[in-house]
Amino acid sequence: MPLSSADYQTVLLVWICTGLAVAIMLLRLGMRKFRSQVFEIGDYLTMFALFNLLGRSVLAHVCLVYGTNNVSADFRRTHQFTMEEIQNRELGSKLILVDRFFYDTYLWSQKAVILCLYQRLLKSLPRSKVILQIYWATFAASYTAVQISTFSECRPFSNYWTVLPDPGICCQAPVQLYVLDLMLIILPLPTLIKVQRPLLQKIQLCALFCIGLFLVAVTFVRLPLNASNNTSQVSRTTWGSIECLAAAIVANSPALYSLFRRRTSVSEASGSGTGSSGAASWKKFSSTASSGFKHVEEEPRGGIVVRNSIELSSVRGDLVAP
């Protein structure tokens, strides 16, 4: 089927959003290797998310080219379907099912990346283990529910791809996404507010972790628009692509912030090093127990201490954060 102007613009948007999201994830992975650090669980989840994003984008492109059975009643009344078009639309509708699987898996993978970060930051705080277990269980249950819903909404099952007669509207997007996003935003805020850091740094940290509000805003806009245009595959694909990009930004911003800040800190420490080894000197303040950022230091490499991860915990003394 020849692409309409709207379809062509949507395909272009799909690949622009995909390219930007892929660039963000590759930047994270590249910076990890550039800093000579081993990949963490969050990095492997990022690779998994990358695979699902590419799968979703390829399928979205194909579905826009072939078309689907998701068309308005007016279009059905006025349009004369050919056998070739029916076959193409049936194939596109079947691929949409696989597309939705990749799409949902990608979004939950990015949320898991964020949760892995929080698990490392909050692991030494009181009751954090129980809270994180509840979060993991909620995320696993919601993902399972969404996938079950994806493949059980239409009855009979062939309605997923039937073009004629009209199968009706039976495929709806999940609405619990923004609830999970809000859960991820709320989780670290109480601890960040209590961190013994200057006010400006506390504001910066809170803003960094509240970037998830951007994803919530996208979801809030997407859901009513898709509901009012429930027969428009272009609308669903457009907002799905924007949400994929937003998810990549939200999931990888804290890691990129940490990696780039660590790069700056190591460079400054190298310039102020003394002795033939050029070992970095890290300032510590002895004080009473308080909450702060603690860097877990690895063995020095080339006279520079490489810091592999950040923990947010109750420690004795303030350890200077990058």
C-alpha positions as CSV (number, residue, x, y, z in Angstrom):
1,M,0.0,0.0,0.0
2,P,1.3,3.5,-0.8
3,L,1.9,5.6,2.3
4,S,-0.3,8.6,2.8
5,S,1.2,11.9,3.9
6,A,0.1,11.2,7.5
7,D,1.6,7.7,7.4
8,Y,4.9,9.0,5.9
9,Q,5.2,11.6,8.6
10,T,4.5,9.0,11.3
11,V,7.1,6.7,9.9
12,L,9.6,9.5,10.0
13,L,8.7,10.4,13.6
14,V,9.0,6.7,14.6
15,W,12.6,6.5,13.4
16,I,13.5,10.0,14.7
17,C,12.3,9.0,18.2
18,T,13.9,5.6,17.9
19,G,17.2,7.0,16.8
20,L,17.3,9.4,19.7
21,A,16.3,6.7,22.2
22,V,19.0,4.4,20.8
23,A,21.6,7.1,20.9
24,I,20.8,7.8,24.6
25,M,21.1,4.1,25.5
26,L,24.3,3.6,23.5
27,L,25.7,6.7,25.1
28,R,25.1,5.1,28.5
29,L,26.7,1.8,27.5
30,G,29.6,3.6,25.8
31,M,30.3,5.8,28.8
32,R,30.4,2.7,31.0
33,K,33.0,1.1,28.8
34,F,34.9,4.4,28.4
35,R,35.1,4.6,32.2
36,S,36.5,1.0,32.2
37,Q,33.6,-0.1,34.4
38,V,31.9,-3.5,34.3
39,F,28.3,-3.6,33.1
40,E,25.7,-3.7,35.8
41,I,22.2,-5.2,35.8
42,G,20.7,-1.9,34.7
43,D,23.1,-1.9,31.7
44,Y,22.0,-5.4,30.6
45,L,18.4,-4.4,31.0
46,T,19.2,-1.4,28.8
47,M,20.6,-3.7,26.1
48,F,17.4,-5.8,26.4
49,A,15.3,-2.6,26.1
50,L,17.3,-1.6,23.0
51,F,16.4,-4.9,21.3
52,N,12.7,-4.5,22.1
53,L,12.7,-0.9,20.9
54,L,14.2,-1.8,17.6
55,G,11.7,-4.7,17.2
56,R,8.8,-2.4,18.0
57,S,10.0,0.3,15.5
58,V,10.5,-2.2,12.6
59,L,7.0,-3.7,13.2
60,A,5.4,-0.2,13.6
61,H,6.9,0.8,10.2
62,V,5.6,-2.4,8.5
63,C,2.2,-2.0,10.0
64,L,1.9,1.6,8.7
65,V,2.9,0.4,5.3
66,Y,0.5,-2.6,5.2
67,G,-2.3,-1.0,7.2
68,T,-4.4,-2.7,9.9
69,N,-8.1,-3.5,10.5
70,N,-8.2,-0.5,12.9
71,V,-10.2,1.9,10.7
72,S,-13.3,4.0,11.3
73,A,-16.8,2.9,10.4
74,D,-17.1,5.7,7.9
75,F,-14.0,4.5,6.1
76,R,-15.4,1.0,5.9
77,R,-18.7,2.3,4.4
78,T,-17.0,4.4,1.7
79,H,-13.9,2.3,0.9
80,Q,-13.8,-0.6,-1.5
81,F,-11.4,-3.2,-0.1
82,T,-9.5,-5.3,-2.6
83,M,-8.3,-8.8,-1.8
84,E,-4.7,-7.7,-1.7
85,E,-5.5,-4.9,0.6
86,I,-7.5,-7.2,2.9
87,Q,-4.5,-9.6,3.0
88,N,-2.1,-6.8,3.8
89,R,-4.3,-5.4,6.5
90,E,-4.7,-8.8,8.1
91,L,-0.9,-9.3,8.1
92,G,-0.4,-5.8,9.5
93,S,-3.0,-6.4,12.3
94,K,-1.2,-9.7,13.3
95,L,2.1,-7.8,13.4
96,I,0.5,-5.2,15.6
97,L,0.0,-7.9,18.3
98,V,3.8,-8.6,18.2
99,D,4.4,-4.9,18.1
100,R,2.4,-4.4,21.3
101,F,4.4,-7.2,23.0
102,F,7.7,-5.5,22.2
103,Y,6.3,-2.0,23.1
104,D,5.1,-3.1,26.6
105,T,8.3,-5.1,27.2
106,Y,10.4,-2.1,26.3
107,L,8.6,0.2,28.7
108,W,8.7,-2.2,31.6
109,S,12.4,-2.8,30.9
110,Q,13.1,0.9,31.2
111,K,11.1,1.0,34.4
112,A,13.2,-2.0,35.7
113,V,16.4,0.0,34.9
114,I,15.2,2.8,37.2
115,L,14.2,0.3,39.9
116,C,17.6,-1.3,39.8
117,L,19.2,2.1,40.3
118,Y,16.9,2.8,43.3
119,Q,17.7,-0.7,44.7
120,R,21.4,0.2,44.8
121,L,20.8,3.7,46.1
122,L,18.4,2.8,48.9
123,K,19.5,-0.7,49.9
124,S,21.0,0.3,53.3
125,L,18.1,2.3,54.4
126,P,15.5,1.0,56.9
127,R,12.6,-1.0,55.4
128,S,14.0,-0.5,51.9
129,K,14.2,-4.2,51.3
130,V,10.5,-4.7,51.9
131,I,9.5,-1.6,50.0
132,L,11.6,-2.7,47.0
133,Q,10.2,-6.2,47.1
134,I,6.7,-4.7,46.9
135,Y,7.8,-2.6,44.0
136,W,9.3,-5.5,42.1
137,A,6.2,-7.6,42.8
138,T,3.9,-4.8,41.6
139,F,5.9,-4.3,38.4
140,A,6.0,-8.0,37.6
141,A,2.3,-8.4,38.3
142,S,1.4,-5.3,36.2
143,Y,3.6,-6.5,33.3
144,T,1.9,-9.9,33.4
145,A,-1.5,-8.4,33.5
146,V,-0.8,-6.1,30.5
147,Q,0.4,-9.0,28.4
148,I,-2.5,-11.2,29.3
149,S,-4.8,-8.3,28.5
150,T,-3.1,-7.7,25.2
151,F,-3.8,-11.3,24.0
152,S,-7.3,-11.7,25.6
153,E,-9.2,-8.5,24.7
154,C,-10.6,-9.7,21.4
155,R,-13.0,-12.7,21.2
156,P,-12.9,-14.6,19.1
157,F,-9.2,-14.3,18.7
158,S,-9.4,-13.8,15.0
159,N,-11.0,-10.4,15.6
160,Y,-7.5,-9.1,16.2
161,W,-6.9,-9.2,12.4
162,T,-10.4,-9.5,10.8
163,V,-11.0,-6.7,8.3
164,L,-14.4,-7.7,7.0
165,P,-16.9,-7.7,8.6
166,D,-16.1,-5.0,11.1
167,P,-14.7,-6.7,14.2
168,G,-15.3,-3.7,16.4
169,I,-12.9,-2.0,18.8
170,C,-11.4,-4.4,21.3
171,C,-7.8,-3.4,21.7
172,Q,-7.2,-0.7,24.3
173,A,-3.9,0.6,25.7
174,P,-3.1,-0.1,29.4
175,V,-3.9,2.8,31.7
176,Q,-1.8,1.7,34.7
177,L,1.4,3.0,33.2
178,Y,1.2,6.5,34.7
179,V,0.5,4.9,38.1
180,L,3.8,3.0,37.9
181,D,5.7,6.1,36.8
182,L,4.3,8.0,39.8
183,M,5.4,5.2,42.1
184,L,9.0,5.4,40.7
185,I,9.0,9.2,41.2
186,I,7.8,9.0,44.8
187,L,10.1,6.2,46.0
188,P,13.4,8.2,46.3
189,L,12.0,11.6,47.2
190,P,11.8,11.3,51.0
191,T,15.5,10.2,51.2
192,L,16.7,12.8,48.7
193,I,15.0,15.5,50.8
194,K,16.7,14.3,53.9
195,V,20.2,14.1,52.3
196,Q,22.7,16.4,54.1
197,R,23.7,18.4,51.0
198,P,23.5,22.1,50.2
199,L,20.0,23.2,49.1
200,L,21.0,23.8,45.5
201,Q,22.4,20.2,45.2
202,K,19.2,18.8,46.9
203,I,17.1,20.7,44.3
204,Q,19.3,19.4,41.5
205,L,19.0,15.8,42.7
206,C,15.2,16.0,43.2
207,A,14.8,17.5,39.8
208,L,16.9,14.7,38.3
209,F,14.8,12.0,39.8
210,C,11.6,13.9,39.1
211,I,12.3,13.9,35.4
212,G,9.9,11.0,35.4
213,L,7.1,13.6,35.5
214,F,7.8,14.2,31.8
215,L,6.9,10.6,31.1
216,V,3.7,10.9,33.2
217,A,2.7,14.0,31.3
218,V,3.2,12.2,28.0
219,T,1.1,9.3,29.2
220,F,-1.7,11.6,30.4
221,V,-1.8,13.3,27.0
222,R,-1.5,10.0,25.1
223,L,-4.4,8.1,26.8
224,P,-7.3,10.6,26.1
225,L,-6.0,11.3,22.6
226,N,-5.9,7.6,21.8
227,A,-9.3,7.1,23.3
228,S,-10.8,9.9,21.2
229,N,-9.0,8.5,18.1
230,N,-9.3,4.9,18.8
231,T,-9.5,3.9,15.1
232,S,-6.4,5.9,14.2
233,Q,-3.3,3.7,14.1
234,V,-1.3,6.8,13.2
235,S,-2.3,8.4,16.5
236,R,-1.3,5.3,18.5
237,T,2.0,4.9,16.8
238,T,2.9,8.6,17.1
239,W,2.3,8.8,20.8
240,G,3.8,5.4,21.4
241,S,7.0,6.5,19.7
242,I,7.1,9.7,21.8
243,E,6.6,7.7,25.0
244,C,9.4,5.3,24.0
245,L,11.8,8.3,23.7
246,A,10.6,9.8,27.0
247,A,11.1,6.4,28.7
248,A,14.7,6.3,27.4
249,I,15.4,9.8,28.7
250,V,13.9,9.1,32.1
251,A,15.5,5.7,32.6
252,N,19.0,6.8,31.5
253,S,19.3,10.4,32.8
254,P,20.5,9.4,36.4
255,A,23.1,7.0,35.0
256,L,24.4,9.5,32.5
257,Y,24.5,12.3,35.1
258,S,26.5,10.0,37.4
259,L,28.9,8.9,34.6
260,F,29.6,12.4,33.3
261,R,29.9,13.9,36.8
262,R,32.3,11.1,37.7
263,R,34.3,11.9,34.6
264,T,34.6,15.5,35.7
265,S,35.5,14.6,39.2
266,V,38.2,12.2,38.1
267,S,39.7,14.8,35.8
268,E,39.8,17.4,38.5
269,A,41.4,14.9,41.0
270,S,44.0,13.9,38.4
271,G,45.0,17.5,38.0
272,S,45.4,18.0,41.7
273,G,47.2,14.6,42.4
274,T,50.7,14.6,44.0
275,G,53.6,12.1,43.9
276,S,54.8,9.9,41.1
277,S,51.7,7.8,41.1
278,G,49.5,10.9,40.7
279,A,46.9,9.3,43.1
280,A,43.8,11.3,43.5
281,S,43.1,12.8,46.9
282,W,39.4,12.6,48.0
283,K,38.2,14.8,50.8
284,K,36.2,13.4,53.7
285,F,34.6,15.2,56.6
286,S,34.2,13.4,59.9
287,S,30.9,14.1,61.5
288,T,28.0,12.4,63.1
289,A,25.9,9.8,61.2
290,S,23.9,11.4,58.4
291,S,22.5,10.5,55.0
292,G,24.6,11.4,51.9
293,F,26.0,10.1,48.7
294,K,28.7,7.5,49.2
295,H,30.9,6.5,46.4
296,V,32.1,2.9,46.1
297,E,35.7,3.0,45.0
298,E,37.5,0.5,42.9
299,E,41.2,-0.1,42.6
300,P,43.1,2.9,41.3
301,R,43.9,2.7,37.5
302,G,46.6,4.9,36.2
303,G,46.8,6.9,39.4
304,I,43.1,7.8,39.2
305,V,40.5,6.2,41.5
306,V,37.7,4.9,39.4
307,R,34.2,5.1,41.0
308,N,31.8,2.5,39.7
309,S,28.6,3.2,41.5
310,I,26.7,5.4,43.9
311,E,25.0,4.5,47.1
312,L,22.6,6.7,49.0
313,S,22.8,5.5,52.6
314,S,23.2,6.4,56.2
315,V,26.9,6.7,56.8
316,R,29.2,8.1,59.4
317,G,30.7,11.2,57.9
318,D,29.9,13.1,54.7
319,L,31.7,11.7,51.7
320,V,32.0,14.4,49.1
321,A,29.7,13.7,46.1
322,P,30.8,14.4,42.5
